[in-house]
Amino acid sequence: MSLRIETGTMKGLTFDTVKSSKTRYTPGQLRRTLTNIFDFNGANMLEIFSGSGGVSFEFISNGLKTSHLIDVNGKSISAIKKNAKKLKIEDKINPIKGDFRTIIPSLIENSLSFNYIFADPPFNLGFCDELVRFVDSNHEILKDGGFFILERSKHEIYEINNLKTLKLDESRNYGDIDIDIYYK
């Protein structure tokens, strides 16, 4: 199966999905909406639970300079590399196989930080609370004035109290999906 880039300089180009029943994709309408909310020109991003890389590809099509993509699934990393080659943007992406809990500290150790973090964890498996708290406690990964965008099931409720650096800016509903936007 393939999906289409909805906006920007690569609008209409397609990328392949990961052949796995465990992988869910950010809908094209939602990717399009995010490009209308945020200015990605010249920015860099960290995408967590990146699947086939569709969110990063959409944002690169809209001016994102670079994206580091984390996923534990080797098939996802292979798909990201294959798609980046097909789209001729290999120089704009850095796919990383591993768990965000180990990768983020190593990125911080290498003095990397990002304007945007986008995360689309598996729905209803309890990742949201842990992920938000982990990013908050490793806040060096997000630049001051940066945004952490969390895509989640509208049915998944999690605690957002007592965060040290992240502030919930807003939550938006898109059918069965909620987007929580945090800023630093």
C-alpha positions as CSV (number, residue, x, y, z in Angstrom):
1,M,0.0,0.0,0.0
2,S,1.2,3.5,-0.6
3,L,0.2,6.9,0.7
4,R,0.3,10.3,-0.9
5,I,2.1,13.5,0.2
6,E,-0.7,16.0,0.6
7,T,1.0,19.4,0.5
8,G,4.2,21.3,-0.4
9,T,6.9,20.7,-3.0
10,M,6.4,17.0,-3.1
11,K,2.6,17.1,-3.2
12,G,1.2,14.1,-5.1
13,L,4.3,11.9,-4.7
14,T,3.7,8.6,-3.0
15,F,5.6,6.6,-0.4
16,D,5.1,2.9,0.6
17,T,3.8,1.8,4.0
18,V,5.2,-0.8,6.3
19,K,3.6,-4.2,5.7
20,S,2.5,-4.8,9.3
21,S,-0.8,-5.0,11.0
22,K,0.7,-3.2,14.0
23,T,1.5,0.0,12.1
24,R,-1.1,2.7,11.9
25,Y,-0.7,5.8,9.8
26,T,-1.3,9.5,10.5
27,P,-4.2,10.4,8.1
28,G,-3.4,12.7,5.2
29,Q,-6.0,15.3,6.4
30,L,-4.2,15.5,9.7
31,R,-0.8,15.8,8.1
32,R,-2.2,18.6,6.0
33,T,-3.7,20.3,9.0
34,L,-0.4,20.3,10.9
35,T,1.3,21.9,8.0
36,N,-1.3,24.7,8.2
37,I,-0.7,25.2,12.0
38,F,3.1,25.1,12.1
39,D,5.9,26.8,10.1
40,F,8.5,24.1,9.3
41,N,10.7,26.2,7.1
42,G,14.4,25.6,8.1
43,A,13.4,23.7,11.3
44,N,14.5,20.2,12.4
45,M,12.4,17.5,13.9
46,L,12.5,14.3,15.9
47,E,9.8,11.8,15.0
48,I,9.1,9.0,17.5
49,F,7.2,5.9,16.5
50,S,7.9,6.9,12.9
51,G,6.4,4.0,11.0
52,S,7.1,4.6,7.3
53,G,8.1,8.2,7.8
54,G,5.0,9.9,6.3
55,V,4.8,12.7,8.8
56,S,8.5,13.6,8.3
57,F,8.1,13.4,4.5
58,E,5.0,15.7,4.6
59,F,6.9,18.3,6.8
60,I,10.0,18.1,4.6
61,S,7.8,18.8,1.6
62,N,6.8,22.0,3.6
63,G,10.3,23.2,4.4
64,L,11.5,21.0,7.2
65,K,15.3,20.9,6.9
66,T,16.0,17.6,8.6
67,S,14.3,14.8,10.6
68,H,15.6,12.1,12.9
69,L,13.2,9.2,12.9
70,I,13.1,6.7,15.7
71,D,11.3,3.3,15.5
72,V,12.0,-0.1,17.1
73,N,10.8,-2.0,14.1
74,G,13.5,-2.9,11.5
75,K,10.9,-3.0,8.8
76,S,9.9,0.6,9.5
77,I,13.6,1.7,9.3
78,S,14.0,-0.1,6.0
79,A,10.8,1.4,4.7
80,I,11.9,4.9,5.7
81,K,15.2,4.5,3.9
82,K,13.6,3.1,0.8
83,N,11.0,5.9,0.8
84,A,13.6,8.6,1.3
85,K,15.6,7.3,-1.7
86,K,12.4,7.2,-3.8
87,L,11.6,10.8,-2.8
88,K,15.3,11.9,-3.2
89,I,15.5,13.2,0.3
90,E,18.1,10.8,1.9
91,D,20.2,13.8,2.9
92,K,17.3,15.2,5.0
93,I,16.5,12.2,7.1
94,N,18.3,10.1,9.8
95,P,16.4,6.9,10.6
96,I,17.4,5.3,13.9
97,K,16.4,1.8,15.0
98,G,15.8,1.6,18.7
99,D,13.7,2.6,21.7
100,F,13.1,6.3,22.4
101,R,14.1,5.7,26.0
102,T,17.7,5.0,25.0
103,I,17.9,7.0,21.8
104,I,16.9,10.4,23.2
105,P,19.6,10.4,25.9
106,S,22.2,9.5,23.3
107,L,21.0,12.3,21.0
108,I,21.3,14.7,24.0
109,E,24.8,13.4,24.7
110,N,25.6,14.3,21.1
111,S,24.3,17.9,21.7
112,L,21.3,17.4,19.4
113,S,18.0,19.3,20.0
114,F,15.0,19.9,17.9
115,N,12.5,22.6,17.0
116,Y,9.7,19.9,16.8
117,I,9.1,16.5,18.2
118,F,6.3,14.5,16.7
119,A,5.2,11.2,18.4
120,D,2.5,8.8,17.2
121,P,2.7,5.9,19.7
122,P,0.5,2.8,19.4
123,F,-3.0,3.7,20.5
124,N,-4.3,2.7,23.9
125,L,-1.2,1.0,25.2
126,G,-0.2,3.5,27.8
127,F,2.7,5.2,26.0
128,C,1.3,8.7,26.2
129,D,1.9,9.4,29.9
130,E,5.4,7.8,29.9
131,L,6.4,9.6,26.7
132,V,5.3,13.1,27.8
133,R,7.0,12.7,31.1
134,F,10.2,11.3,29.4
135,V,10.4,14.2,27.0
136,D,9.7,16.6,29.9
137,S,12.5,15.1,32.0
138,N,14.9,15.0,29.0
139,H,13.8,18.6,28.0
140,E,17.2,19.4,26.4
141,I,16.0,17.4,23.4
142,L,13.5,20.2,22.6
143,K,14.8,23.7,21.8
144,D,13.4,26.6,23.8
145,G,10.2,27.8,22.0
146,G,9.9,24.3,20.4
147,F,6.8,22.2,20.1
148,F,6.1,18.6,21.1
149,I,3.1,17.2,19.1
150,L,1.5,14.0,20.4
151,E,-1.0,12.1,18.3
152,R,-3.2,9.8,20.4
153,S,-6.5,8.0,20.4
154,K,-9.3,10.2,21.7
155,H,-10.1,7.4,24.1
156,E,-6.6,7.4,25.8
157,I,-6.6,9.5,28.9
158,Y,-3.3,10.3,30.6
159,E,-1.9,12.5,33.3
160,I,-0.3,15.8,32.4
161,N,0.2,17.3,35.9
162,N,3.5,18.4,37.4
163,L,5.5,18.8,34.2
164,K,8.7,20.8,34.7
165,T,9.3,22.4,31.3
166,L,6.5,21.4,28.9
167,K,3.3,23.3,28.9
168,L,0.1,22.0,27.2
169,D,-0.8,24.6,24.7
170,E,-3.9,23.0,23.3
171,S,-5.7,19.7,22.4
172,R,-7.5,19.3,19.2
173,N,-9.9,16.5,18.1
174,Y,-9.9,15.0,14.6
175,G,-12.5,12.2,14.8
176,D,-11.0,9.3,16.6
177,I,-7.7,11.1,17.0
178,D,-6.6,13.8,19.4
179,I,-3.6,16.0,19.0
180,D,-1.9,17.4,22.1
181,I,0.4,20.3,21.4
182,Y,3.0,21.1,24.1
183,Y,5.5,23.9,24.0
184,K,8.8,24.6,25.8
